[in-house]
Amino acid sequence: MKKSVSLKIATGAALVSFVAFACAKSDDTASTASSNNTTTASGRPTVVECSSLTTELGQTAVTKLAEYGYKKCSMVFGILIANSNEVTIREQDITAMTQSIADILAEALDNDQNGTADDSTVVAQLKTSSTGTWINVQSQANQTNEDTIVSAMSSYLGKDMGIKYSWLAGDYTASMYGTIYEKHMIVEEVTHLMHHYGYAKAYPTKWGVSDDGCGSNTSSGCDWNQSTLTKLAFEAMTSSSNWYYHGENTTNDNGSHITGSCAGPSCAAVEFIMNVVMEYRNIRHHDSDNASSGTAFPTTSSGIATILESTANGIAMKAILDDATQNQFIKGMTWSYNPTSSQ
Protein backbone atom coordinates (compact mmCIF):
# COMPACT_ATOMS: atom_id res chain seq x y z
CA MET A 1 0.00 0.00 0.00
CA LYS A 2 1.27 3.47 -0.83
CA LYS A 3 1.00 6.98 0.48
CA SER A 4 1.75 9.00 -2.62
CA VAL A 5 4.52 11.55 -2.84
CA SER A 6 4.63 14.46 -5.25
CA LEU A 7 7.80 14.21 -7.32
CA LYS A 8 9.93 16.80 -9.06
CA ILE A 9 12.32 16.20 -11.93
CA ALA A 10 15.39 18.40 -11.86
CA THR A 11 17.71 19.17 -14.73
CA GLY A 12 20.45 21.35 -13.32
CA ALA A 13 18.54 23.97 -11.37
CA ALA A 14 15.38 23.90 -13.51
CA LEU A 15 12.51 22.02 -11.95
CA VAL A 16 9.52 20.60 -13.77
CA SER A 17 6.79 19.47 -11.37
CA PHE A 18 4.34 16.69 -11.78
CA VAL A 19 2.30 14.55 -9.45
CA ALA A 20 2.73 10.79 -9.38
CA PHE A 21 -0.25 8.79 -8.18
CA ALA A 22 -0.21 5.37 -6.60
CA CYS A 23 -2.78 2.79 -7.60
CA ALA A 24 -2.37 0.27 -4.80
CA LYS A 25 -4.85 2.07 -2.58
CA SER A 26 -8.26 3.21 -3.75
CA ASP A 27 -8.15 6.47 -1.80
CA ASP A 28 -4.62 7.46 -2.79
CA THR A 29 -4.28 11.16 -3.49
CA ALA A 30 -1.29 13.33 -4.25
CA SER A 31 0.53 14.59 -1.19
CA THR A 32 1.07 18.32 -0.87
CA ALA A 33 4.58 17.62 0.38
CA SER A 34 6.97 17.76 -2.58
CA SER A 35 10.08 15.63 -3.04
CA ASN A 36 12.92 16.92 -5.21
CA ASN A 37 14.43 14.30 -7.46
CA THR A 38 17.18 14.31 -10.02
CA THR A 39 15.75 11.79 -12.48
CA THR A 40 15.62 10.77 -16.10
CA ALA A 41 12.38 11.01 -18.05
CA SER A 42 11.74 7.37 -17.12
CA GLY A 43 11.90 8.20 -13.41
CA ARG A 44 15.31 6.62 -12.74
CA PRO A 45 17.56 8.79 -10.54
CA THR A 46 20.41 10.55 -12.31
CA VAL A 47 23.76 11.76 -11.07
CA VAL A 48 24.58 15.47 -11.24
CA GLU A 49 27.31 17.80 -10.10
CA CYS A 50 26.74 18.64 -6.45
CA SER A 51 27.31 22.28 -7.37
CA SER A 52 24.06 22.24 -9.38
CA LEU A 53 21.86 21.62 -6.33
CA THR A 54 21.67 25.14 -4.91
CA THR A 55 17.88 25.22 -5.37
CA GLU A 56 17.44 21.94 -3.51
CA LEU A 57 20.06 22.39 -0.77
CA GLY A 58 20.90 26.07 -0.56
CA GLN A 59 24.11 27.83 -1.54
CA THR A 60 25.82 27.41 1.84
CA ALA A 61 25.29 23.64 1.86
CA VAL A 62 26.56 23.31 -1.71
CA THR A 63 29.62 25.39 -0.88
CA LYS A 64 30.39 23.22 2.14
CA LEU A 65 29.98 20.04 0.09
CA ALA A 66 32.54 21.41 -2.36
CA GLU A 67 34.85 22.32 0.51
CA TYR A 68 34.94 18.68 1.58
CA GLY A 69 35.34 17.31 -1.93
CA TYR A 70 31.80 16.10 -2.70
CA LYS A 71 31.46 16.30 -6.48
CA LYS A 72 28.76 13.87 -7.60
CA CYS A 73 25.28 13.89 -6.11
CA SER A 74 21.81 12.50 -6.64
CA MET A 75 18.47 13.38 -5.07
CA VAL A 76 16.12 10.44 -4.52
CA PHE A 77 12.66 11.44 -3.27
CA GLY A 78 14.31 14.51 -1.75
CA ILE A 79 17.11 12.56 -0.03
CA LEU A 80 20.64 13.61 -0.92
CA ILE A 81 23.36 11.15 -1.88
CA ALA A 82 26.74 12.94 -1.93
CA ASN A 83 29.91 11.18 -3.08
CA SER A 84 33.42 12.46 -2.34
CA ASN A 85 35.40 9.62 -3.95
CA GLU A 86 37.73 10.47 -6.81
CA VAL A 87 39.08 6.99 -7.50
CA THR A 88 37.59 4.04 -9.31
CA ILE A 89 36.42 1.35 -6.87
CA ARG A 90 35.52 -2.13 -8.11
CA GLU A 91 35.56 -0.87 -11.69
CA GLN A 92 33.04 1.86 -10.86
CA ASP A 93 33.99 5.52 -11.22
CA ILE A 94 32.35 8.10 -8.97
CA THR A 95 29.40 8.61 -11.32
CA ALA A 96 28.63 4.89 -11.69
CA MET A 97 29.02 4.34 -7.95
CA THR A 98 26.66 7.18 -7.12
CA GLN A 99 24.16 5.86 -9.67
CA SER A 100 24.23 2.41 -8.10
CA ILE A 101 23.53 3.83 -4.64
CA ALA A 102 20.74 6.04 -6.00
CA ASP A 103 19.09 3.09 -7.76
CA ILE A 104 19.18 0.98 -4.59
CA LEU A 105 17.73 3.78 -2.45
CA ALA A 106 15.01 4.44 -5.02
CA GLU A 107 14.01 0.76 -5.22
CA ALA A 108 13.97 0.46 -1.42
CA LEU A 109 11.65 3.46 -1.10
CA ASP A 110 9.58 2.61 -4.19
CA ASN A 111 9.69 -1.15 -3.96
CA ASP A 112 6.98 -1.81 -6.54
CA GLN A 113 8.71 0.62 -8.93
CA ASN A 114 5.70 2.65 -9.98
CA GLY A 115 7.52 5.95 -9.64
CA THR A 116 5.96 6.91 -6.30
CA ALA A 117 7.58 6.50 -2.89
CA ASP A 118 5.80 3.82 -0.89
CA ASP A 119 5.25 5.88 2.26
CA SER A 120 5.12 9.67 2.25
CA THR A 121 5.23 9.77 6.06
CA VAL A 122 8.56 7.94 6.11
CA VAL A 123 9.98 10.00 3.23
CA ALA A 124 9.01 13.20 5.05
CA GLN A 125 11.27 12.12 7.93
CA LEU A 126 14.14 11.27 5.59
CA LYS A 127 14.13 14.23 3.17
CA THR A 128 17.37 16.16 3.36
CA SER A 129 17.16 19.24 5.57
CA SER A 130 18.53 20.37 8.90
CA THR A 131 16.16 17.87 10.54
CA GLY A 132 16.36 15.21 7.83
CA THR A 133 19.03 12.85 6.51
CA TRP A 134 21.56 12.35 3.74
CA ILE A 135 23.76 9.51 2.49
CA ASN A 136 27.42 10.37 2.96
CA VAL A 137 29.60 8.39 0.53
CA GLN A 138 33.06 8.89 1.95
CA SER A 139 36.42 9.07 0.26
CA GLN A 140 39.39 7.66 2.12
CA ALA A 141 40.28 11.14 3.37
CA ASN A 142 36.71 11.96 4.38
CA GLN A 143 36.37 8.69 6.27
CA THR A 144 39.32 9.77 8.39
CA ASN A 145 37.74 13.20 8.84
CA GLU A 146 34.20 11.85 9.28
CA ASP A 147 33.28 13.43 12.62
CA THR A 148 34.33 16.92 11.53
CA ILE A 149 32.42 16.69 8.25
CA VAL A 150 29.25 15.26 9.78
CA SER A 151 29.25 18.00 12.40
CA ALA A 152 29.83 20.73 9.82
CA MET A 153 27.05 19.51 7.52
CA SER A 154 24.41 18.64 10.12
CA SER A 155 22.91 22.15 10.27
CA TYR A 156 22.20 21.97 6.54
CA LEU A 157 21.73 18.29 5.65
CA GLY A 158 20.68 16.64 8.93
CA LYS A 159 21.90 13.26 10.13
CA ASP A 160 24.11 11.25 7.81
CA MET A 161 24.14 7.58 6.96
CA GLY A 162 27.75 6.93 6.05
CA ILE A 163 29.02 4.60 3.35
CA LYS A 164 32.70 4.35 4.07
CA TYR A 165 35.51 4.06 1.55
CA SER A 166 36.87 1.04 3.42
CA TRP A 167 33.51 -0.71 3.01
CA LEU A 168 33.32 0.00 -0.71
CA ALA A 169 36.92 -1.07 -1.30
CA GLY A 170 37.06 -3.85 1.29
CA ASP A 171 37.80 -7.47 0.50
CA TYR A 172 34.45 -8.96 1.47
CA THR A 173 33.83 -12.65 1.09
CA ALA A 174 30.95 -14.14 -0.84
CA SER A 175 29.78 -15.88 2.34
CA MET A 176 29.16 -12.52 3.99
CA TYR A 177 27.65 -10.43 1.22
CA GLY A 178 27.16 -12.77 -1.74
CA THR A 179 28.55 -12.28 -5.22
CA ILE A 180 27.26 -8.70 -5.47
CA TYR A 181 28.78 -7.73 -2.14
CA GLU A 182 29.01 -3.98 -2.76
CA LYS A 183 25.26 -3.81 -3.51
CA HIS A 184 24.49 -5.95 -0.48
CA MET A 185 26.59 -3.63 1.68
CA ILE A 186 24.83 -0.57 0.23
CA VAL A 187 21.33 -1.99 0.77
CA GLU A 188 22.30 -2.64 4.40
CA GLU A 189 23.03 1.05 4.94
CA VAL A 190 19.91 2.10 3.01
CA THR A 191 17.83 -0.18 5.23
CA HIS A 192 19.43 1.32 8.34
CA LEU A 193 18.56 4.79 7.03
CA MET A 194 14.94 3.81 6.47
CA HIS A 195 14.45 2.11 9.82
CA HIS A 196 16.49 4.35 12.11
CA TYR A 197 15.51 7.77 10.77
CA GLY A 198 12.32 7.00 8.86
CA TYR A 199 10.13 4.25 10.28
CA ALA A 200 11.26 4.72 13.90
CA LYS A 201 10.07 8.34 13.82
CA ALA A 202 6.98 7.78 11.67
CA TYR A 203 5.70 4.74 13.61
CA PRO A 204 7.40 4.74 17.04
CA THR A 205 5.21 2.08 18.67
CA LYS A 206 6.20 -0.36 15.93
CA TRP A 207 9.76 0.72 15.09
CA GLY A 208 11.00 3.10 17.83
CA VAL A 209 14.69 2.72 18.78
CA SER A 210 15.44 5.52 21.24
CA ASP A 211 18.55 5.13 23.41
CA ASP A 212 17.11 7.29 26.20
CA GLY A 213 18.13 5.91 29.59
CA CYS A 214 20.83 3.60 28.26
CA GLY A 215 24.13 3.32 30.04
CA SER A 216 27.49 3.50 28.28
CA ASN A 217 28.17 0.35 26.22
CA THR A 218 25.40 -1.58 27.92
CA SER A 219 21.77 -2.43 27.29
CA SER A 220 21.02 -1.83 30.97
CA GLY A 221 18.70 1.13 31.53
CA CYS A 222 17.43 1.11 27.93
CA ASP A 223 13.70 1.04 27.25
CA TRP A 224 13.32 -2.28 25.45
CA ASN A 225 9.53 -2.06 25.70
CA GLN A 226 9.21 1.07 23.59
CA SER A 227 8.24 -0.73 20.37
CA THR A 228 7.47 -4.07 18.82
CA LEU A 229 10.95 -4.04 17.30
CA THR A 230 12.85 -3.43 20.53
CA LYS A 231 10.84 -6.06 22.41
CA LEU A 232 11.75 -8.67 19.82
CA ALA A 233 15.37 -7.54 19.42
CA PHE A 234 16.06 -7.76 23.15
CA GLU A 235 14.35 -11.15 23.30
CA ALA A 236 16.43 -12.45 20.39
CA MET A 237 19.66 -11.25 22.02
CA THR A 238 19.05 -12.29 25.62
CA SER A 239 16.50 -15.11 25.79
CA SER A 240 17.50 -18.72 26.22
CA SER A 241 17.25 -19.22 22.45
CA ASN A 242 19.68 -16.31 21.96
CA TRP A 243 19.33 -16.32 18.16
CA TYR A 244 20.88 -12.95 17.34
CA TYR A 245 24.31 -11.56 18.15
CA HIS A 246 26.11 -8.46 16.86
CA GLY A 247 29.85 -8.66 16.42
CA GLU A 248 30.54 -5.35 18.20
CA ASN A 249 28.96 -6.65 21.40
CA THR A 250 31.47 -8.47 23.54
CA THR A 251 29.16 -9.98 26.16
CA ASN A 252 25.81 -11.66 25.85
CA ASP A 253 24.34 -12.62 29.22
CA ASN A 254 21.27 -14.71 28.58
CA GLY A 255 18.21 -13.31 30.31
CA SER A 256 20.04 -10.24 31.64
CA HIS A 257 21.76 -7.73 29.37
CA ILE A 258 24.31 -7.24 26.62
CA THR A 259 27.43 -5.11 26.61
CA GLY A 260 29.50 -3.64 23.81
CA SER A 261 29.61 -0.71 21.42
CA CYS A 262 26.31 -1.71 19.75
CA ALA A 263 24.28 -2.51 22.86
CA GLY A 264 21.54 0.15 22.70
CA PRO A 265 18.34 0.00 20.63
CA SER A 266 19.50 2.56 18.04
CA CYS A 267 22.31 0.21 17.05
CA ALA A 268 21.45 -3.31 18.18
CA ALA A 269 17.77 -3.26 17.23
CA VAL A 270 18.45 -1.49 13.92
CA GLU A 271 21.14 -4.02 12.99
CA PHE A 272 18.92 -6.87 14.11
CA ILE A 273 15.88 -5.91 12.03
CA MET A 274 18.00 -5.23 8.95
CA ASN A 275 19.28 -8.82 9.12
CA VAL A 276 15.78 -10.18 9.72
CA VAL A 277 14.25 -8.29 6.78
CA MET A 278 17.10 -9.08 4.40
CA GLU A 279 16.89 -12.80 5.15
CA TYR A 280 13.10 -12.87 5.19
CA ARG A 281 12.96 -11.25 1.74
CA ASN A 282 15.81 -13.38 0.31
CA ILE A 283 17.93 -10.28 -0.35
CA ARG A 284 21.15 -11.20 1.50
CA HIS A 285 22.38 -13.26 4.42
CA HIS A 286 23.13 -12.42 8.04
CA ASP A 287 26.52 -10.67 8.30
CA SER A 288 27.68 -11.55 11.82
CA ASP A 289 28.63 -14.74 13.60
CA ASN A 290 25.98 -15.97 15.98
CA ALA A 291 26.82 -16.30 19.64
CA SER A 292 28.42 -19.64 20.42
CA SER A 293 25.51 -20.55 22.66
CA GLY A 294 21.91 -20.41 21.54
CA THR A 295 20.04 -20.96 18.30
CA ALA A 296 21.76 -20.13 15.02
CA PHE A 297 20.39 -17.17 13.08
CA PRO A 298 18.12 -18.58 10.34
CA THR A 299 19.58 -18.64 6.85
CA THR A 300 16.34 -18.96 4.90
CA SER A 301 13.11 -16.99 4.61
CA SER A 302 11.14 -19.92 5.98
CA GLY A 303 13.58 -20.19 8.89
CA ILE A 304 12.96 -16.55 9.79
CA ALA A 305 9.22 -17.13 9.62
CA THR A 306 9.47 -20.16 11.88
CA ILE A 307 11.53 -18.46 14.56
CA LEU A 308 9.32 -15.34 14.51
CA GLU A 309 6.23 -17.49 14.93
CA SER A 310 7.68 -19.12 18.05
CA THR A 311 7.01 -16.18 20.44
CA ALA A 312 4.40 -13.48 20.92
CA ASN A 313 6.90 -10.72 20.17
CA GLY A 314 7.99 -12.49 17.01
CA ILE A 315 4.40 -12.98 15.85
CA ALA A 316 3.73 -9.27 16.36
CA MET A 317 6.84 -8.33 14.35
CA LYS A 318 6.05 -10.78 11.57
CA ALA A 319 2.58 -9.22 11.25
CA ILE A 320 4.25 -5.84 10.73
CA LEU A 321 6.66 -7.24 8.14
CA ASP A 322 3.78 -8.88 6.28
CA ASP A 323 1.63 -5.74 6.42
CA ALA A 324 1.68 -4.18 2.94
CA THR A 325 1.21 -0.72 4.45
CA GLN A 326 4.61 -1.03 6.19
CA ASN A 327 6.42 -1.59 2.87
CA GLN A 328 9.20 -3.86 4.12
CA PHE A 329 10.74 -4.96 0.81
CA ILE A 330 7.64 -6.96 -0.06
CA LYS A 331 8.96 -7.41 -3.62
CA GLY A 332 12.56 -8.03 -2.59
CA MET A 333 15.25 -6.31 -4.66
CA THR A 334 15.76 -6.53 -8.42
CA TRP A 335 18.92 -4.32 -8.26
CA SER A 336 17.60 -2.53 -11.33
CA TYR A 337 15.36 0.46 -10.70
CA ASN A 338 13.28 1.25 -13.76
CA PRO A 339 9.87 2.47 -12.63
CA THR A 340 8.32 2.60 -16.08
CA SER A 341 8.71 -1.18 -16.44
CA SER A 342 6.10 -1.88 -13.76
CA GLN A 343 3.51 0.79 -14.53
C-alpha positions in Angstrom: 0.0 0.0 0.0 1.3 3.5 -0.8 1.0 7.0 0.5 1.7 9.0 -2.6 4.5 11.5 -2.8 4.6 14.5 -5.3 7.8 14.2 -7.3 9.9 16.8 -9.1 12.3 16.2 -11.9 15.4 18.4 -11.9 17.7 19.2 -14.7 20.5 21.3 -13.3 18.5 24.0 -11.4 15.4 23.9 -13.5 12.5 22.0 -12.0 9.5 20.6 -13.8 6.8 19.5 -11.4 4.3 16.7 -11.8 2.3 14.5 -9.4 2.7 10.8 -9.4 -0.3 8.8 -8.2 -0.2 5.4 -6.6 -2.8 2.8 -7.6 -2.4 0.3 -4.8 -4.9 2.1 -2.6 -8.3 3.2 -3.8 -8.2 6.5 -1.8 -4.6 7.5 -2.8 -4.3 11.2 -3.5 -1.3 13.3 -4.2 0.5 14.6 -1.2 1.1 18.3 -0.9 4.6 17.6 0.4 7.0 17.8 -2.6 10.1 15.6 -3.0 12.9 16.9 -5.2 14.4 14.3 -7.5 17.2 14.3 -10.0 15.7 11.8 -12.5 15.6 10.8 -16.1 12.4 11.0 -18.0 11.7 7.4 -17.1 11.9 8.2 -13.4 15.3 6.6 -12.7 17.6 8.8 -10.5 20.4 10.5 -12.3 23.8 11.8 -11.1 24.6 15.5 -11.2 27.3 17.8 -10.1 26.7 18.6 -6.5 27.3 22.3 -7.4 24.1 22.2 -9.4 21.9 21.6 -6.3 21.7 25.1 -4.9 17.9 25.2 -5.4 17.4 21.9 -3.5 20.1 22.4 -0.8 20.9 26.1 -0.6 24.1 27.8 -1.5 25.8 27.4 1.8 25.3 23.6 1.9 26.6 23.3 -1.7 29.6 25.4 -0.9 30.4 23.2 2.1 30.0 20.0 0.1 32.5 21.4 -2.4 34.9 22.3 0.5 34.9 18.7 1.6 35.3 17.3 -1.9 31.8 16.1 -2.7 31.5 16.3 -6.5 28.8 13.9 -7.6 25.3 13.9 -6.1 21.8 12.5 -6.6 18.5 13.4 -5.1 16.1 10.4 -4.5 12.7 11.4 -3.3 14.3 14.5 -1.7 17.1 12.6 0.0 20.6 13.6 -0.9 23.4 11.2 -1.9 26.7 12.9 -1.9 29.9 11.2 -3.1 33.4 12.5 -2.3 35.4 9.6 -3.9 37.7 10.5 -6.8 39.1 7.0 -7.5 37.6 4.0 -9.3 36.4 1.4 -6.9 35.5 -2.1 -8.1 35.6 -0.9 -11.7 33.0 1.9 -10.9 34.0 5.5 -11.2 32.4 8.1 -9.0 29.4 8.6 -11.3 28.6 4.9 -11.7 29.0 4.3 -8.0 26.7 7.2 -7.1 24.2 5.9 -9.7 24.2 2.4 -8.1 23.5 3.8 -4.6 20.7 6.0 -6.0 19.1 3.1 -7.8 19.2 1.0 -4.6 17.7 3.8 -2.4 15.0 4.4 -5.0 14.0 0.8 -5.2 14.0 0.5 -1.4 11.7 3.5 -1.1 9.6 2.6 -4.2 9.7 -1.2 -4.0 7.0 -1.8 -6.5 8.7 0.6 -8.9 5.7 2.6 -10.0 7.5 5.9 -9.6 6.0 6.9 -6.3 7.6 6.5 -2.9 5.8 3.8 -0.9 5.3 5.9 2.3 5.1 9.7 2.2 5.2 9.8 6.1 8.6 7.9 6.1 10.0 10.0 3.2 9.0 13.2 5.0 11.3 12.1 7.9 14.1 11.3 5.6 14.1 14.2 3.2 17.4 16.2 3.4 17.2 19.2 5.6 18.5 20.4 8.9 16.2 17.9 10.5 16.4 15.2 7.8 19.0 12.8 6.5 21.6 12.4 3.7 23.8 9.5 2.5 27.4 10.4 3.0 29.6 8.4 0.5 33.1 8.9 1.9 36.4 9.1 0.3 39.4 7.7 2.1 40.3 11.1 3.4 36.7 12.0 4.4 36.4 8.7 6.3 39.3 9.8 8.4 37.7 13.2 8.8 34.2 11.8 9.3 33.3 13.4 12.6 34.3 16.9 11.5 32.4 16.7 8.3 29.3 15.3 9.8 29.2 18.0 12.4 29.8 20.7 9.8 27.1 19.5 7.5 24.4 18.6 10.1 22.9 22.1 10.3 22.2 22.0 6.5 21.7 18.3 5.7 20.7 16.6 8.9 21.9 13.3 10.1 24.1 11.3 7.8 24.1 7.6 7.0 27.7 6.9 6.0 29.0 4.6 3.3 32.7 4.4 4.1 35.5 4.1 1.5 36.9 1.0 3.4 33.5 -0.7 3.0 33.3 0.0 -0.7 36.9 -1.1 -1.3 37.1 -3.8 1.3 37.8 -7.5 0.5 34.4 -9.0 1.5 33.8 -12.6 1.1 30.9 -14.1 -0.8 29.8 -15.9 2.3 29.2 -12.5 4.0 27.7 -10.4 1.2 27.2 -12.8 -1.7 28.5 -12.3 -5.2 27.3 -8.7 -5.5 28.8 -7.7 -2.1 29.0 -4.0 -2.8 25.3 -3.8 -3.5 24.5 -6.0 -0.5 26.6 -3.6 1.7 24.8 -0.6 0.2 21.3 -2.0 0.8 22.3 -2.6 4.4 23.0 1.1 4.9 19.9 2.1 3.0 17.8 -0.2 5.2 19.4 1.3 8.3 18.6 4.8 7.0 14.9 3.8 6.5 14.4 2.1 9.8 16.5 4.3 12.1 15.5 7.8 10.8 12.3 7.0 8.9 10.1 4.3 10.3 11.3 4.7 13.9 10.1 8.3 13.8 7.0 7.8 11.7 5.7 4.7 13.6 7.4 4.7 17.0 5.2 2.1 18.7 6.2 -0.4 15.9 9.8 0.7 15.1 11.0 3.1 17.8 14.7 2.7 18.8 15.4 5.5 21.2 18.6 5.1 23.4 17.1 7.3 26.2 18.1 5.9 29.6 20.8 3.6 28.3 24.1 3.3 30.0 27.5 3.5 28.3 28.2 0.4 26.2 25.4 -1.6 27.9 21.8 -2.4 27.3 21.0 -1.8 31.0 18.7 1.1 31.5 17.4 1.1 27.9 13.7 1.0 27.3 13.3 -2.3 25.4 9.5 -2.1 25.7 9.2 1.1 23.6 8.2 -0.7 20.4 7.5 -4.1 18.8 10.9 -4.0 17.3 12.8 -3.4 20.5 10.8 -6.1 22.4 11.8 -8.7 19.8 15.4 -7.5 19.4 16.1 -7.8 23.1 14.3 -11.1 23.3 16.4 -12.5 20.4 19.7 -11.2 22.0 19.1 -12.3 25.6 16.5 -15.1 25.8 17.5 -18.7 26.2 17.3 -19.2 22.4 19.7 -16.3 22.0 19.3 -16.3 18.2 20.9 -12.9 17.3 24.3 -11.6 18.1 26.1 -8.5 16.9 29.9 -8.7 16.4 30.5 -5.4 18.2 29.0 -6.7 21.4 31.5 -8.5 23.5 29.2 -10.0 26.2 25.8 -11.7 25.9 24.3 -12.6 29.2 21.3 -14.7 28.6 18.2 -13.3 30.3 20.0 -10.2 31.6 21.8 -7.7 29.4 24.3 -7.2 26.6 27.4 -5.1 26.6 29.5 -3.6 23.8 29.6 -0.7 21.4 26.3 -1.7 19.7 24.3 -2.5 22.9 21.5 0.1 22.7 18.3 0.0 20.6 19.5 2.6 18.0 22.3 0.2 17.0 21.5 -3.3 18.2 17.8 -3.3 17.2 18.4 -1.5 13.9 21.1 -4.0 13.0 18.9 -6.9 14.1 15.9 -5.9 12.0 18.0 -5.2 9.0 19.3 -8.8 9.1 15.8 -10.2 9.7 14.3 -8.3 6.8 17.1 -9.1 4.4 16.9 -12.8 5.2 13.1 -12.9 5.2 13.0 -11.3 1.7 15.8 -13.4 0.3 17.9 -10.3 -0.4 21.1 -11.2 1.5 22.4 -13.3 4.4 23.1 -12.4 8.0 26.5 -10.7 8.3 27.7 -11.6 11.8 28.6 -14.7 13.6 26.0 -16.0 16.0 26.8 -16.3 19.6 28.4 -19.6 20.4 25.5 -20.6 22.7 21.9 -20.4 21.5 20.0 -21.0 18.3 21.8 -20.1 15.0 20.4 -17.2 13.1 18.1 -18.6 10.3 19.6 -18.6 6.9 16.3 -19.0 4.9 13.1 -17.0 4.6 11.1 -19.9 6.0 13.6 -20.2 8.9 13.0 -16.5 9.8 9.2 -17.1 9.6 9.5 -20.2 11.9 11.5 -18.5 14.6 9.3 -15.3 14.5 6.2 -17.5 14.9 7.7 -19.1 18.1 7.0 -16.2 20.4 4.4 -13.5 20.9 6.9 -10.7 20.2 8.0 -12.5 17.0 4.4 -13.0 15.9 3.7 -9.3 16.4 6.8 -8.3 14.4 6.1 -10.8 11.6 2.6 -9.2 11.3 4.3 -5.8 10.7 6.7 -7.2 8.1 3.8 -8.9 6.3 1.6 -5.7 6.4 1.7 -4.2 2.9 1.2 -0.7 4.4 4.6 -1.0 6.2 6.4 -1.6 2.9 9.2 -3.9 4.1 10.7 -5.0 0.8 7.6 -7.0 -0.1 9.0 -7.4 -3.6 12.6 -8.0 -2.6 15.3 -6.3 -4.7 15.8 -6.5 -8.4 18.9 -4.3 -8.3 17.6 -2.5 -11.3 15.4 0.5 -10.7 13.3 1.2 -13.8 9.9 2.5 -12.6 8.3 2.6 -16.1 8.7 -1.2 -16.4 6.1 -1.9 -13.8 3.5 0.8 -14.5 
